[in-house]
């Protein structure tokens, strides 16, 4: 966990993709319910909770990461964070229960991308938005971590019935794809 935490909270990652910049790229209301899928160390959870009054769900499969978020939240005092442990392909939320899902650097870990996207589509309210942050899968990259190309992601999002509304590249390596549920 120490190595994973060091990477997730490393200076390089925060400089390349500041959480504030990520959150600015998607519009959501002050009272929207937001699901941070694969919350890890709270990279997006905590800044979102500070800016919004709606419920923020920090969702992750790793209990150690969720404990870390809980510790940070206790220090920062946001009362609107709920810690939820589970698997991405079986989200423990009601149908049409959240306005925004943030999936930052987590969908590449899905055993079945489409089944996870179907779950996300299920929990989104009509008009709800999904923001995906991923590393592009360049053929020449020497990085061994799994990645999902933008082309693959756009196709998977389309197949589950979400409509792409915005695409932007904060760096050469990252893409942010925002989609909406009809």
VOLO-79024 format. One record per residue (C-alpha): residue in one letter; residue number from 1; x, y, z. Coordinates in pm, 1 decimal. Layout:
<vexros>
{vexro 'A' NUM {X Y Z}};
...
</vexros>
This chain:
<vexros>
{vexro 'X' 1 {0.0 0.0 0.0}};
{vexro 'X' 2 {285.7 240.9 74.4}};
{vexro 'X' 3 {407.3 228.9 -286.2}};
{vexro 'X' 4 {53.6 270.4 -423.0}};
{vexro 'X' 5 {-12.5 562.0 -187.4}};
{vexro 'X' 6 {318.3 726.2 -282.5}};
{vexro 'X' 7 {224.9 711.6 -651.8}};
{vexro 'X' 8 {-134.4 826.9 -596.7}};
{vexro 'X' 9 {-25.5 1123.1 -386.5}};
{vexro 'X' 10 {295.0 1195.0 -575.2}};
{vexro 'X' 11 {391.4 1544.7 -680.1}};
{vexro 'X' 12 {416.7 1448.0 -1048.8}};
{vexro 'X' 13 {57.1 1328.2 -1062.8}};
{vexro 'X' 14 {-78.1 1635.3 -884.1}};
{vexro 'X' 15 {119.0 1870.8 -1108.6}};
{vexro 'X' 16 {16.4 1690.1 -1428.4}};
{vexro 'X' 17 {-350.1 1671.8 -1331.3}};
{vexro 'X' 18 {-448.6 1898.9 -1040.1}};
{vexro 'X' 19 {-779.0 1784.5 -884.8}};
{vexro 'X' 20 {-921.8 2136.0 -909.2}};
{vexro 'X' 21 {-860.4 2136.0 -1285.4}};
{vexro 'X' 22 {-1033.6 1798.4 -1318.7}};
{vexro 'X' 23 {-1335.0 1912.0 -1115.8}};
{vexro 'X' 24 {-1362.4 2236.2 -1313.9}};
{vexro 'X' 25 {-1400.4 2034.2 -1632.6}};
{vexro 'X' 26 {-1740.7 1898.3 -1531.7}};
{vexro 'X' 27 {-2039.8 2104.4 -1429.6}};
{vexro 'X' 28 {-2239.6 1992.1 -1132.5}};
{vexro 'X' 29 {-2464.9 2164.9 -887.4}};
{vexro 'X' 30 {-2383.1 2246.1 -528.0}};
{vexro 'X' 31 {-2632.3 1987.3 -403.3}};
{vexro 'X' 32 {-2569.4 1709.6 -657.4}};
{vexro 'X' 33 {-2492.9 1360.8 -528.2}};
{vexro 'X' 34 {-2150.2 1262.3 -658.2}};
{vexro 'X' 35 {-1994.3 915.2 -675.2}};
{vexro 'X' 36 {-1613.7 905.4 -685.1}};
{vexro 'X' 37 {-1559.1 559.4 -833.2}};
{vexro 'X' 38 {-1220.0 423.6 -732.0}};
{vexro 'X' 39 {-1165.2 706.7 -485.2}};
{vexro 'X' 40 {-823.8 574.8 -374.8}};
{vexro 'X' 41 {-662.2 841.8 -151.7}};
{vexro 'X' 42 {-940.1 1097.7 -192.3}};
{vexro 'X' 43 {-770.6 1281.1 -479.1}};
{vexro 'X' 44 {-1109.7 1404.0 -610.4}};
{vexro 'X' 45 {-1332.9 1315.8 -313.4}};
{vexro 'X' 46 {-1190.2 1568.8 -72.0}};
{vexro 'X' 47 {-1172.1 1870.6 -306.9}};
{vexro 'X' 48 {-1527.3 1794.5 -428.1}};
{vexro 'X' 49 {-1655.5 1773.7 -70.8}};
{vexro 'X' 50 {-1501.2 2110.3 11.0}};
{vexro 'X' 51 {-1673.2 2279.1 -285.0}};
{vexro 'X' 52 {-2010.4 2105.0 -280.7}};
{vexro 'X' 53 {-2282.0 2057.8 -23.3}};
{vexro 'X' 54 {-2434.6 1748.5 -181.5}};
{vexro 'X' 55 {-2344.9 1396.4 -74.6}};
{vexro 'X' 56 {-2006.1 1268.6 -197.0}};
{vexro 'X' 57 {-1965.3 890.8 -207.5}};
{vexro 'X' 58 {-1601.4 776.8 -183.9}};
{vexro 'X' 59 {-1619.7 431.1 -341.8}};
{vexro 'X' 60 {-1328.3 188.6 -354.6}};
{vexro 'X' 61 {-1261.6 -182.1 -320.7}};
{vexro 'X' 62 {-957.2 -128.6 -94.2}};
{vexro 'X' 63 {-1049.4 -79.5 274.7}};
{vexro 'X' 64 {-705.0 69.3 349.5}};
{vexro 'X' 65 {-759.9 345.0 94.2}};
{vexro 'X' 66 {-1104.7 417.5 235.9}};
{vexro 'X' 67 {-956.8 440.4 587.4}};
{vexro 'X' 68 {-707.9 692.4 453.5}};
{vexro 'X' 69 {-989.9 905.1 307.8}};
{vexro 'X' 70 {-1177.9 881.8 635.7}};
{vexro 'X' 71 {-872.3 1002.4 827.8}};
{vexro 'X' 72 {-820.1 1292.3 588.3}};
{vexro 'X' 73 {-1190.0 1381.6 598.7}};
{vexro 'X' 74 {-1185.5 1385.8 979.9}};
{vexro 'X' 75 {-898.4 1636.3 968.4}};
{vexro 'X' 76 {-1059.0 1852.0 698.1}};
{vexro 'X' 77 {-1407.4 1823.7 855.5}};
{vexro 'X' 78 {-1631.3 1779.6 550.7}};
{vexro 'X' 79 {-1948.1 1613.5 675.6}};
{vexro 'X' 80 {-2077.9 1523.7 329.6}};
{vexro 'X' 81 {-1847.7 1227.4 253.3}};
{vexro 'X' 82 {-1982.0 873.2 278.4}};
{vexro 'X' 83 {-1732.2 587.0 256.0}};
{vexro 'X' 84 {-1851.7 289.2 48.7}};
{vexro 'X' 85 {-1657.3 -31.3 -14.2}};
{vexro 'X' 86 {-1739.2 -262.0 -303.0}};
{vexro 'X' 87 {-1670.7 -374.4 -656.8}};
{vexro 'X' 88 {-1720.8 -153.4 -962.7}};
{vexro 'X' 89 {-1930.1 -409.5 -1146.7}};
{vexro 'X' 90 {-2182.3 -431.2 -859.0}};
{vexro 'X' 91 {-2240.0 -78.6 -733.7}};
{vexro 'X' 92 {-2440.1 -77.4 -407.1}};
{vexro 'X' 93 {-2655.4 218.1 -508.3}};
{vexro 'X' 94 {-3017.4 243.6 -617.0}};
{vexro 'X' 95 {-3110.1 298.4 -979.5}};
{vexro 'X' 96 {-3099.3 665.9 -1078.3}};
{vexro 'X' 97 {-2950.1 779.7 -746.5}};
{vexro 'X' 98 {-2655.6 1006.4 -837.0}};
{vexro 'X' 99 {-2612.9 1307.3 -1062.5}};
{vexro 'X' 100 {-2238.8 1273.6 -1124.2}};
{vexro 'X' 101 {-1994.7 982.4 -1139.9}};
{vexro 'X' 102 {-1622.3 1054.4 -1142.3}};
{vexro 'X' 103 {-1406.9 768.5 -1270.4}};
{vexro 'X' 104 {-1049.8 890.0 -1247.3}};
{vexro 'X' 105 {-778.5 642.4 -1347.0}};
{vexro 'X' 106 {-985.6 342.0 -1245.0}};
{vexro 'X' 107 {-1176.7 204.4 -1545.3}};
{vexro 'X' 108 {-860.2 49.3 -1690.3}};
{vexro 'X' 109 {-873.2 -187.8 -1390.1}};
{vexro 'X' 110 {-1218.1 -323.2 -1479.8}};
{vexro 'X' 111 {-1232.1 -687.8 -1580.5}};
{vexro 'X' 112 {-1521.5 -593.5 -1806.9}};
{vexro 'X' 113 {-1529.3 -226.1 -1900.1}};
{vexro 'X' 114 {-1875.8 -255.4 -2048.0}};
{vexro 'X' 115 {-2029.1 -415.5 -1736.7}};
{vexro 'X' 116 {-1886.7 -136.9 -1517.9}};
{vexro 'X' 117 {-2016.9 129.3 -1757.3}};
{vexro 'X' 118 {-2360.1 -39.6 -1751.0}};
{vexro 'X' 119 {-2356.8 -17.4 -1369.9}};
{vexro 'X' 120 {-2262.2 348.7 -1387.0}};
{vexro 'X' 121 {-2540.0 411.6 -1638.0}};
{vexro 'X' 122 {-2784.0 233.3 -1402.2}};
{vexro 'X' 123 {-2702.5 453.1 -1099.3}};
{vexro 'X' 124 {-2699.8 782.5 -1291.4}};
{vexro 'X' 125 {-3012.7 993.4 -1290.4}};
{vexro 'X' 126 {-3147.5 1092.9 -1633.5}};
{vexro 'X' 127 {-2932.5 1386.9 -1737.9}};
{vexro 'X' 128 {-2658.6 1268.6 -1501.0}};
{vexro 'X' 129 {-2297.3 1291.8 -1609.2}};
{vexro 'X' 130 {-2002.8 1053.6 -1612.1}};
{vexro 'X' 131 {-1654.2 1201.4 -1618.1}};
{vexro 'X' 132 {-1378.7 959.7 -1714.6}};
{vexro 'X' 133 {-1011.3 1043.9 -1663.7}};
{vexro 'X' 134 {-769.6 794.1 -1816.2}};
{vexro 'X' 135 {-422.5 765.5 -1960.0}};
{vexro 'X' 136 {-418.2 722.7 -2335.8}};
{vexro 'X' 137 {-290.5 385.9 -2457.4}};
{vexro 'X' 138 {-15.9 490.9 -2695.8}};
{vexro 'X' 139 {142.9 206.9 -2895.1}};
{vexro 'X' 140 {491.8 337.9 -2824.1}};
{vexro 'X' 141 {455.4 368.2 -2446.2}};
{vexro 'X' 142 {684.6 161.7 -2228.1}};
{vexro 'X' 143 {450.8 191.0 -1930.8}};
{vexro 'X' 144 {322.9 -152.0 -1829.5}};
{vexro 'X' 145 {6.9 -43.4 -1647.5}};
{vexro 'X' 146 {-316.8 -132.6 -1824.3}};
{vexro 'X' 147 {-471.6 149.5 -2022.9}};
{vexro 'X' 148 {-785.6 206.8 -2225.5}};
{vexro 'X' 149 {-746.3 402.3 -2545.7}};
{vexro 'X' 150 {-975.8 693.6 -2609.1}};
{vexro 'X' 151 {-1114.5 511.4 -2912.0}};
{vexro 'X' 152 {-1200.9 203.9 -2700.7}};
{vexro 'X' 153 {-1352.5 420.4 -2426.3}};
{vexro 'X' 154 {-1570.8 623.4 -2663.8}};
{vexro 'X' 155 {-1701.3 304.1 -2823.0}};
{vexro 'X' 156 {-1775.6 139.7 -2485.6}};
{vexro 'X' 157 {-1954.2 451.8 -2359.1}};
{vexro 'X' 158 {-2165.0 463.7 -2676.8}};
{vexro 'X' 159 {-2255.3 92.3 -2650.5}};
{vexro 'X' 160 {-2405.7 135.6 -2302.7}};
{vexro 'X' 161 {-2618.8 427.0 -2419.5}};
{vexro 'X' 162 {-2433.8 726.4 -2278.2}};
{vexro 'X' 163 {-2389.4 1031.3 -2500.0}};
{vexro 'X' 164 {-2049.4 1199.8 -2524.6}};
{vexro 'X' 165 {-2081.1 1569.2 -2449.1}};
{vexro 'X' 166 {-1723.5 1684.6 -2390.9}};
{vexro 'X' 167 {-1369.8 1568.6 -2454.7}};
{vexro 'X' 168 {-1054.4 1739.2 -2348.5}};
{vexro 'X' 169 {-685.2 1665.2 -2308.5}};
{vexro 'X' 170 {-533.4 1829.6 -1999.2}};
{vexro 'X' 171 {-192.1 1682.3 -2095.1}};
{vexro 'X' 172 {-53.5 1476.4 -2381.3}};
{vexro 'X' 173 {-107.1 1155.0 -2184.1}};
{vexro 'X' 174 {-444.1 1210.6 -2015.8}};
{vexro 'X' 175 {-791.4 1243.5 -2161.5}};
{vexro 'X' 176 {-1111.1 1352.2 -1988.9}};
{vexro 'X' 177 {-1428.5 1225.5 -2149.9}};
{vexro 'X' 178 {-1762.6 1348.3 -2016.3}};
{vexro 'X' 179 {-2082.9 1169.3 -2109.7}};
{vexro 'X' 180 {-2446.1 1212.4 -2018.6}};
{vexro 'X' 181 {-2732.7 973.3 -1955.4}};
{vexro 'X' 182 {-3041.7 1052.2 -2162.4}};
</vexros>
